[in-house]
Amino acid sequence: MIKVSGVTKKYPARLAVDNISFEVGRGEIVGFLGPNGAGKTTTMRMLTGYLPMNSGTIEVAGFNIVNQPNEVRRRIGYLPESCPLYPEMRVDEYLKFRASLKGVKSSARRAKIAEVKEQCGLTEVGKRIIGQLSKGYRQRVGLADSLVHDPDLLVLDEPTVGLDPYQIRQVRELITQLAERHTILLSTHILQEVEAICERILIINQGKIVASDTEENLHRKLHACSIIEMEVMADQKTAISKVDALEGMDVRNSSVLPDGWLWLEIEADSPSMRIELFNLAVAEGWSLRELSEQHHSLEDTFVQITRAAGGHV
Amino acid sequence: MSVFLCLLKKELRTCFYSPIAYVVMFFFWVLTGGNFIWLLSQLAHGESLTLATQLMFSGPMLTFALPVVVPLITMRLFAEERKLGTLEALLTTSVRVPELVLAKFAGALIFYIVLWLPAFAYVYIQNYLCPPEVIGFPDGGALWAGAIGVVLVGALYIAVGLFMSSLTSNQIVAAISGFAVLFGAFLGTMYMAYTAQHPGIRILGQYFSSFAHMMDFARGVVDSRIVVMYLTHTAWFLFAAVKIVESKRV
């Protein structure tokens, strides 16, 4: 669906995007992450044809952004970062205006607007003035606008920024629904959002793509070993020496909890090694009340990747 | 509906939704009203009819007001789109920049013509009160020539204002810079045309002074050179605005 190869964008004072290449397949939901100023918005603006690039090529659905910009724009529904709207217009008026600009045929316009309003939960507010709507509703108007011409690809630049937690959940649910019918490229700062919605993650840092994979694979690549937590009723010294004696295991941390149980943090080659720990506890006659694998958060992974690439978070 | 018409309709709607439009209308109509009263008093004192049409279109109250009024109409055109970020939303649809610039120009020109409508209505009021066969006013030809002059000068002023608005995202900056350029050019060329000592400078001033041109149009003189000059200057500023919008996107 999207094919970006060797794209570079220079601003007068800095290099915003440095020779990036990536692809997004049809039907994929890709999270586009990166620290502030990493080049996310610039990439999205080039992808939608708003900003010209200095070198490289961008193709959307097989059309080149430079040679066939209108073909590309027809296939992209774009929600810019600030969700720009005309505050003096009514919701219906605005959607009608945008639909005509995007070439939705007048015969189909009314039905299409009703459909996107329904989809985005705007049916009740069609007659309201946009400037008087809450931020959450304005965001929905922006999303409805990006959907009105039935695009194949949705490019959403931080769609939940500035919303309250309830509105974030609503917009996230809406995006999840949209994912059934559209390819989505979503940039955000909220990593839970990516964990909840996206199938694949692209991380950009200082204008370069530093990672592109599924969340699981990223974790796997970064965190070669697993961390296992264990709580047993046993003597601290004996337990540590017994666990360390097992192959591929190393106790990283341990402490006796206030209720007398011993807590161990164990570095293991694989999470499946929990079975060996269970067998050890049975063999030694230790009571066992906790044996679990510690999950790495996307936040850890993100921080690690962008730090490794010399960025700041 | 074509993209251009759709943009034009939106421009007009935004223009008439904004309070500034009504403030501008109020003051301009007060000025045209005052101008008309003055014109009537001049006629009552036996002033010549030629001067009457000149007062109608190029009375000092109006000509001095235009460099102030036009930037107030044009300041919002691009500055507001930049500020709101809607320029990005527009230019990521199939809207082309020249189309957008022309739609904004046409919208502002229509509003400008609406500003002048009462002035034409006054002519008919005058006709009704005092039939033309009695005093011979207005002279149809001079009236039309005056109208052409008003539109041509307005078109150029609007193109300059639109260009200034395309340079910034701040409406106040757009208005003040538009005012500075238009008023500076207006006074500068008027000074050259009427008070400069050197005959060459005087002639040059007369070529460029919109005050002098308005006087000519109002006398019924439509000089094709002047018409071409206004049209080309307008086109040049619109072209420059297109180039600015195309290149200045962040």
Interface residues (C-beta under 8 A of the other chain):
Chain A: Y11 R45 T48 G49 Y50 L51 N70 R73 R74 I76 Y78 P80 E81 S82 P84 L85 Y86 P87 E88 M89 E93 F97 R98 S100 L101 K102 G103 S106 D145
Chain B: M1 V3 C6 L7 K10 R13 T14 Y17 S18 L84 G85 T86 E88 A89 L90 L91 T92 T93 S94 V95 R249 V250
